[in-house]
Amino acid sequence: MIHSAMLLAIVITLIAASRFSLLPTVLMSMTSAAILRFVIL
């Protein structure tokens, strides 16, 4: 089962990937996943 934090991180990553290049997308996905894991879990 996918946790809600990971699902939100995937959505944020997909939105970032549609707007930015590779490096900002990777940085945003890592940051959002870490923050969401800390806040939600």
CYANA upper distance limits for C-alpha pairs under 8 A (distance plus 0.5 A):
  2 ILE  CA      6 MET  CA      7.11
  2 ILE  CA      7 LEU  CA      7.12
  3 HIS  CA      7 LEU  CA      6.85
  4 SER  CA      8 LEU  CA      6.64
  4 SER  CA     40 ILE  CA      8.34
  5 ALA  CA      9 ALA  CA      6.67
  5 ALA  CA     33 ALA  CA      7.51
  5 ALA  CA     36 LEU  CA      5.72
  5 ALA  CA     37 ARG  CA      6.11
  5 ALA  CA     40 ILE  CA      6.66
  5 ALA  CA     41 LEU  CA      8.10
  6 MET  CA     10 ILE  CA      6.67
  6 MET  CA     33 ALA  CA      7.03
  6 MET  CA     36 LEU  CA      8.13
  6 MET  CA     37 ARG  CA      7.97
  7 LEU  CA     11 VAL  CA      6.86
  8 LEU  CA     12 ILE  CA      6.69
  8 LEU  CA     36 LEU  CA      8.27
  9 ALA  CA     13 THR  CA      6.59
  9 ALA  CA     29 SER  CA      6.90
  9 ALA  CA     32 SER  CA      6.31
  9 ALA  CA     33 ALA  CA      5.57
  9 ALA  CA     36 LEU  CA      7.69
 10 ILE  CA     14 LEU  CA      6.68
 10 ILE  CA     29 SER  CA      8.04
 11 VAL  CA     15 ILE  CA      6.78
 12 ILE  CA     16 ALA  CA      6.60
 12 ILE  CA     28 MET  CA      8.42
 12 ILE  CA     29 SER  CA      7.29
 12 ILE  CA     32 SER  CA      7.89
 13 THR  CA     17 ALA  CA      6.47
 13 THR  CA     25 THR  CA      6.98
 13 THR  CA     26 VAL  CA      8.31
 13 THR  CA     28 MET  CA      7.49
 13 THR  CA     29 SER  CA      5.56
 14 LEU  CA     18 SER  CA      6.82
 15 ILE  CA     19 ARG  CA      7.14
 16 ALA  CA     20 PHE  CA      6.24
 16 ALA  CA     24 PRO  CA      8.35
 16 ALA  CA     25 THR  CA      5.90
 16 ALA  CA     28 MET  CA      7.81
 16 ALA  CA     29 SER  CA      8.45
 17 ALA  CA     21 SER  CA      7.26
 17 ALA  CA     22 LEU  CA      7.74
 17 ALA  CA     25 THR  CA      6.06
 20 PHE  CA     24 PRO  CA      6.83
 20 PHE  CA     25 THR  CA      6.65
 21 SER  CA     25 THR  CA      6.76
 22 LEU  CA     26 VAL  CA      6.66
 23 LEU  CA     27 LEU  CA      6.71
 24 PRO  CA     28 MET  CA      6.48
 25 THR  CA     29 SER  CA      6.53
 26 VAL  CA     30 MET  CA      6.63
 27 LEU  CA     31 THR  CA      6.58
 28 MET  CA     32 SER  CA      6.37
 29 SER  CA     33 ALA  CA      6.49
 30 MET  CA     34 ALA  CA      6.69
 31 THR  CA     35 ILE  CA      6.64
 32 SER  CA     36 LEU  CA      6.39
 33 ALA  CA     37 ARG  CA      6.49
 34 ALA  CA     38 PHE  CA      6.73
 35 ILE  CA     39 VAL  CA      6.57
 36 LEU  CA     40 ILE  CA      6.15
 36 LEU  CA     41 LEU  CA      8.22
 37 ARG  CA     41 LEU  CA      5.87
